[in-house]
Amino acid sequence: MTVDIQFQPRRGLDGLLVIKADGQLDVTISDELWHQLSHLLRAMVDLLTRTLPYASIPYFSQPGAYDITPEGEQLVLSGEYIPTARYPRDDLARTVAAVATRWLAYASTADAEHRGVAPEVAAALDAARAVLPA
């Protein structure tokens, strides 16, 4: 299964993360992109190293959260605002790192607000790269 994540900037720091994979409903997360990416990267570290049994990703712009739960070699995303979807664990982790890398390139050419939050995403990306599968 190929997992793809694209980001779509909106107003200010807000934007969309769109996760697509064969056989799964598209998952669209609307929130501040830096916040989602940094939390997703930290969740990948915790789940790949089995530090936590699951990860709960809070929203920045609205109440609530969504969960990422391991099921064998898959990660299951579920929550109030998103459809439940299953992805291969290693593919999702690599894809989260790839979209964070692309967002950091975007943020480096954006306004000061984006550049101000970029170090948090960069630190989370460094931690994720240390545990990503080959």
Buried (B, 14 or more C-beta within 10 A) or exposed (E): EEBBBEBEBEEEBBBBBBBBBEEBEEBBBBBBBBBBBBBBBBBBBBBBEEEBEBBBBEBEEEEEBBBBBBEEEBBBBBBEBBEBBBBBBBBBBBBBBBBBBEBBEBBEEBEEEBEEBBEBBBEBBEBBBEBBEE
